[in-house]
Amino acid sequence: MSYFYEEHSFGQENGMDLPDQFISYEISLKNNERHFHELIAPSERPTFSNTHLENENKEIENGEPIIQIDDNRTILDKKKCGRKRKNENNTTEHNKFSDDNVRRRVKHLCFKYLLLFINSQIKIKYNNKIGQGIFQKQLQTLNQSQISNAKILFNQQLLEKNLGEIFSDKVTGKLTNIPSDHNKDLIQRLINEEDIEKSIYFKKLFNLKLKDCFQHFCGKKVIDELEGMELFNEINEITSEYLEKYEDGKEYIQQLKYYLENYENIIKNKRARKERSKKNK
């Protein structure tokens, strides 16, 4: 293209005889220029000037790179490369009050106190004769997959699951001496217990849906099978922990209570994101 070399031939204006390779190189450049102009319509051909050549290396104006278009026009190069940060265009701070974090917290609390209650009922039904080691009749802490998952569709479906399905999930990997399917096996033994009274109770207990357990835990609904379970307002541990840990602990507790009382509506009123389809490469 014309701006890669001067319009006159190399040194010929001074009557200099150039080597054949220089002349061949100049002819090659001119042929390339002619080919370039043939491929691009006249209206689309870029125009370049000496000013552009002088500013071939981008200048900086007020910290922004400048692209020289022609003698009379310039534009600021605003293009930014790389991945944008999540909060680049959002000044809202993502903290413990954020929707997804509050939803995870109330799930954690509900799961925790359901687990404690179920284990206490097992002890009562079996008069504390619950065995030892890997055969102990006590549910173990679950892995965090159900709690950490904040996807709307997943949590809408989770609300409709019963306690038997939820607590049959794999045990946390931190318990290396406990089989991952310990809880699943124990629940099956409890609901298939030869003692009819025990079997009936545990079948009813493990058939409770999570959405009903939320209602009981926050005090909006009374479920006979959960009688004796600590309710959110009765747990001093929650109040004292958050009040001591956070300056805004009182507001945080109110936020948790609101989400517990309205959890089902909050989840059902949210629109699940469509899964991104994988593009064929």
Backbone hydrogen bonds, N-H to C=O, Kabsch-Sander energy under -0.5 kcal/mol:
donor,donor_aa,acceptor,acceptor_aa,energy
4,F,1,M,-2.0
5,Y,2,S,-1.1
11,G,9,S,-0.5
12,Q,9,S,-0.6
13,E,9,S,-0.7
14,N,11,G,-1.0
15,G,12,Q,-1.8
16,M,11,G,-1.7
18,L,16,M,-0.6
22,F,19,P,-0.7
23,I,19,P,-1.7
24,S,20,D,-2.7
25,Y,21,Q,-1.9
26,E,22,F,-2.3
27,I,23,I,-2.4
28,S,24,S,-2.3
29,L,25,Y,-2.1
30,K,26,E,-2.3
31,N,27,I,-2.4
32,N,28,S,-2.1
33,E,29,L,-2.2
34,R,30,K,-2.5
35,H,31,N,-2.4
36,F,32,N,-2.3
37,H,33,E,-2.3
38,E,34,R,-1.7
39,L,35,H,-1.4
40,I,36,F,-1.2
44,E,41,A,-1.2
45,R,41,A,-0.8
45,R,42,P,-0.8
53,L,49,S,-1.8
54,E,50,N,-2.4
55,N,51,T,-1.4
56,E,53,L,-1.4
58,K,56,E,-0.6
61,E,64,E,-2.4
64,E,61,E,-1.9
66,I,59,E,-1.9
67,I,75,I,-2.4
68,Q,66,I,-0.5
69,I,67,I,-0.6
69,I,73,R,-1.5
70,D,73,R,-1.4
75,I,67,I,-1.7
77,D,65,P,-2.7
78,K,76,L,-1.3
88,E,85,R,-1.6
90,N,87,N,-0.8
95,N,93,E,-0.8
98,S,95,N,-1.8
102,V,98,S,-2.5
103,R,99,D,-2.3
104,R,100,D,-1.9
105,R,101,N,-2.1
106,V,102,V,-2.4
107,K,103,R,-1.7
108,H,104,R,-2.5
109,L,105,R,-2.4
110,C,106,V,-2.4
111,F,107,K,-2.9
112,K,108,H,-2.5
113,Y,109,L,-2.2
114,L,110,C,-1.8
115,L,111,F,-2.4
116,L,112,K,-2.0
117,F,113,Y,-1.7
118,I,114,L,-2.8
119,N,115,L,-2.2
120,S,116,L,-1.8
121,Q,117,F,-2.2
122,I,118,I,-2.0
123,K,119,N,-1.9
124,I,120,S,-1.9
125,K,121,Q,-2.7
126,Y,122,I,-1.8
127,N,124,I,-1.2
128,N,123,K,-3.1
129,K,126,Y,-2.3
130,I,128,N,-1.4
135,F,132,Q,-1.4
136,Q,133,G,-1.6
137,K,130,I,-3.4
138,Q,136,Q,-2.2
143,N,170,K,-2.2
148,S,144,Q,-3.2
149,N,145,S,-1.3
150,A,148,S,-0.5
155,N,151,K,-2.0
156,Q,152,I,-2.4
157,Q,153,L,-2.1
158,L,154,F,-2.1
159,L,155,N,-1.6
160,E,156,Q,-0.6
160,E,157,Q,-0.7
161,K,157,Q,-0.5
161,K,158,L,-1.3
163,L,208,L,-2.0
164,G,206,F,-2.6
166,I,162,N,-2.2
167,F,163,L,-2.8
169,D,166,I,-1.2
171,V,180,S,-2.1
172,T,141,T,-2.4
175,L,172,T,-1.5
176,T,174,K,-1.4
178,I,175,L,-1.5
182,H,179,P,-1.9
185,D,181,D,-2.2
186,L,182,H,-2.3
187,I,183,N,-2.6
188,Q,184,K,-1.7
189,R,185,D,-1.8
190,L,186,L,-2.4
191,I,187,I,-2.3
192,N,188,Q,-1.2
193,E,190,L,-1.1
196,I,194,E,-0.7
199,S,195,D,-2.6
200,I,196,I,-2.7
201,Y,197,E,-2.0
202,F,198,K,-2.6
203,K,199,S,-2.1
204,K,200,I,-2.0
205,L,201,Y,-2.6
206,F,202,F,-2.7
207,N,203,K,-0.8
208,L,205,L,-1.2
210,L,161,K,-2.5
211,K,159,L,-2.0
212,D,209,K,-0.6
213,C,209,K,-1.6
214,F,210,L,-2.2
215,Q,211,K,-1.4
216,H,212,D,-2.0
217,F,213,C,-2.8
218,C,214,F,-1.9
219,G,216,H,-1.1
220,K,215,Q,-1.9
221,K,215,Q,-1.4
223,I,221,K,-0.5
224,D,222,V,-0.5
226,L,223,I,-1.5
227,E,224,D,-1.9
229,M,226,L,-2.2
232,F,217,F,-2.7
234,E,231,L,-1.3
235,I,231,L,-0.6
235,I,232,F,-1.1
236,N,234,E,-1.1
238,I,235,I,-0.6
239,T,235,I,-1.3
240,S,236,N,-2.9
241,E,237,E,-2.2
242,Y,238,I,-2.2
243,L,239,T,-2.0
244,E,240,S,-1.8
245,K,241,E,-2.1
246,Y,242,Y,-2.2
249,G,246,Y,-1.3
252,Y,248,D,-2.1
253,I,249,G,-2.4
254,Q,250,K,-1.9
255,Q,251,E,-2.0
256,L,252,Y,-2.4
257,K,253,I,-2.4
258,Y,254,Q,-2.3
259,Y,255,Q,-2.2
260,L,256,L,-2.4
261,E,257,K,-2.5
262,N,258,Y,-1.6
263,Y,260,L,-0.7
266,I,262,N,-2.8
267,I,263,Y,-2.5
268,K,264,E,-2.5
269,N,265,N,-2.0
270,K,267,I,-1.0
272,A,270,K,-0.6
